[in-house]
Amino acid sequence: MADSSRDANQNPDGVDWARWFRRHAKQPLARLPDASTRGDTIVQVALVLVGALALQLVFVVFAGALLAGVGITRESAPVVFLALVQAVGLLSFLVAGLAYLRRRDDPTLVGIRRPTGRDIRTILIGLIALGGIVYATELLFELLGFDLAQNQAVVQGKENPELFLVFIPFQFLVTGPAEELLFRGVVQGLLRRAYGVVPAIAVSSGLFSLAHYSALIGGGDLLPAFLTLFLSGVVLGTLYEYSRTLLVPMATHALWNAFVFGTLYVGTVQSIA
């Protein structure tokens, strides 16, 4: 009876996915692990990030070649080409995160559960915090005379406004789930176990900002963008630790990006008109 009950909760491939939908285990705010734990954690984080970035390169090159093979290029169909290439590139983060979790087979590393009313309020607070950070940092650096570097998705969208509209659903389907699973779920989860909550949020947020380096257009100062991304990562990481479900930072991340792209679309169309 025990075996049949267990099998009933499993997919045909024999994986009990239901056990993954739980909150992650609580950890202290900070601690100093032993040398063995420190070394293993650093190696694990490095492997998953390098693997994700390498997979992203492979996915993007393959997608570009595949699209070109059917006559879809940046010149012939820029909106379709750029949207699909970016989506495939971010999909690599999701694949890398899920592959790592499957291989590690540790359902307590990442917490996911059904959202509650409290989670919705937490998401709203997170959106307000992200908006305040972006506005404050941009204003500060403009007053200091910095030339702000721009994200290539923004530059591409201003050249092809329809791209902003395509990017909006992508935030919920790919960007939010993929980036949050990798950086908050896996990376922050590994660091939390070794070093505690506060160091985990700080380091994962730093890695989150550095991972966006290739998306920033040259010619501007990178410090404002890195600081904004870092502080945004801190907000998302804090939301995750507070709610203990990855769905909260996923939703907050996706909603904020969708709002930004929607605003950019309206502004771009009005400027053209």
N, C-alpha and C positions, 0 to 999 in steps of 0.2 A: 504493500500500500504506500509506503513512504516513497519508494522509487517512482511509482506511477504518478503520485502527486507532484513530485519534483519535475518529472518529465512534462506534466501538463502545463507547468509554468515556463517551459523552455521553448524556444524556436526550434525548428527542425535541425538547425546546425548545432544544437546542444548547449547554447548559451542562455543562461538565465538572466535576461535583460532586466527583469523587474527589480532585481537586487541593486541595480545601479541608481534607481530613483529614490535616493535617500539623502538626508543632509550629511555633509562631511563632518568628521569628528572635530570637536572643539580643541583648540590648542592655546597655549599661553601667549601673552602679548610679545614676549621675546625670551630667548634662551640661547646659550652657547652649546652647540652639540659637540660630541667627541670628534676626533680627527677622521675616523672612519666614516661617520655619518656626513661630515662636511664634504669629504672627497666624493662619496657616492652621489650626494645631492648635486654637486657642481657638474659631475659627469653626466648625470641624467638630464639636467636642465640643458646643458650644452648639446647633448645628442638630439633631444627633441626639437630644439630650435634650429640647429644646423640641418637636421633632417627636413623640417618644415620649409626652410628657405630653399634648400636644394630641390625639394619636390615642387615648390612654387616655380622655380626656374624651368624645370622640365615641363610642367603643365603649361606654362605660358608659351614656351617655344613650340610645343606640340600643338597647342590650340591655334597659334598663329599660322603654322604650316598647314594644319587641317583646313582652316578657314580660307587660306589662300588657294588651296587646292580646289575649292568649290567656287572660287571667284569672288570671295568676300575679303576685301582688303581695307586698309585704313583710308585709302584714296577713293575706292568705289562705294563703300558703305561704312563711313566712319562711326556712326552711332552703334550699329550692330557689332562691328569689329571690336571697338574699344570696350563696349559693355561686356561682351562675352569673354574677352581676354582678361579683363579685371575680375570678373566673376570666377573664372577658372583658376586664376592666381590665388584668390582668397579661399577657394574650395580646397586648395592644397593644405591650408592650415587646419581645416576641419578633418580632412583625411588623416593628416599626421597626428592630430590629437586623438582621434578615435582609434587609430592603429596603435598608438602608445598605450592607451587605456586597455585595449583588448589584450595586448601582449603582457602588460603588467598584471592584469586580472585583479585589480584592487578597487572594489566599489566604494570604499570609504575615502578615496582621494578627492573625488569631485562630488559635490552635493547638488542634486536636482530633485525637486518635488513639485507638487501641484501648488500653483500660486494662491495666495489668500488676499483678503482686503488690505491687510497690513503691507503686503508686498507691493500692491498698487500704490499705496501712499508713499512707500519707500522709492518707487520708481519716479513719482512726481517730484519728490525732494531731490533725487539725483539729477533730474532734468534741469531744475532750477540751479543746482550747484554747477553743472556743466556750463550752462548759459552764463552764469556769473564769472566763471573762470575764463572763458573765451573772451568775453567782453573786457574784463579787467586787464588781462595780459596783452590783448591787442592794443588797448588804449595806452597802457603803460609804455610799451615798446615804441609805439608811434610817437609819444611825447618825448621819448629818449632819442628819437631820430633813427631808429632801426628801419632797414628796408626788409620787410617781411617776406620770407620765402613762401611760395605757394605750392599747394598740393597739385600734382599733375592732373588729378581728376577734376579739380576746379577749373584749371586752365583749359582742359579738353572740353569741359561742359560749356564754358563761355564761347568756345569756337563752334560748338554744336549743342545749343540749348536743350534739344530733345533728350540729350544724354542725361541731364539732371533728372528728368522724369523716369527714365529707365533705371537710374541708380536708386530711386526711392524704394521700390519693392525688393531690390537686391540687398538692402540693409537688413531686412527681416529674414530673407531666405539664405543669405550667405555671410555677409560681413559681421553682423552681430553674433550669430552663433559660432562662426569660425574663429574670430579673434578672441572672443571671450572664453571659448573652450580651451584654446591653446594657452593664452596668457594668464587668465584668471583661474581657469580650471586646473590645467596641468602644471604650468610653471609656478604659479602662486601656491598651488596645492603642495608641490614638492618642497618649496622653500618654507612654507608654513610649518610643515612637519619637522624640518630641521632647525629653523631659526625662530619660529614663532610668527605671530600675525603681523606685527609692525614691520620687521625687516622684509617679510615676504611681499607685502604690499609695495614697499619702497623699491625693492630690486626688480620685481616683475613690472612695475610701472616704468622703470628706467629701460628695461629691455623692450617693453612695448613701444616706447618712443623711438628707440634706436632702430627698431624693425621697420619704421616708416621712412627711413632715410632715403631709400630708392624712390619713394613716391614724391619727394620734394624737388621742385624745380630749382635749378641752379640760378645764381644771380642775386639771390637775396640772403639775408642773415638767417641761419638755421636755428640759432639759440631761441628765438621766440616760439618757433614751431615745436622744438624739442621740449621746452618748458610747458607749453600748453598741453602737449600730448602726455607728458609726465604727470601733470596735475590732474588731467582727465583720467589717467590710469589709476591715480590714487583714489579718486572719487569712485570709480567703478570697482576697484578692489575693496574699498571700504563698504560699499553697498553689498558686495558678495559676502564679506565676513559678517556683516550685520544680519542679513537675511538668511545666510547659509543655504542659498539656492542659486544656482548659476543663471536661472531664468531672469532674475532681477537685473543683473548687469547686461545680460543679452538684450532684454527689452529696452533698457535705458539707452544703451549704445545705439541700437537700431532706430529708436524714436528720435534721438538727438540728430543723428546723421540724416535721417529722412527730413526732419525740419530744416536743417541747413541746406540740403539740396533743393527742397521746395522753395525756400527763400531765395536761393541763388537763381533758380529758374525764373521766378517772377521778376527779380531785379534785372536779369540779363535781357529778358523779353521786353521789358519796359524801356531799357536803354537803347535797344535796337529800334523800337518803335519811335 
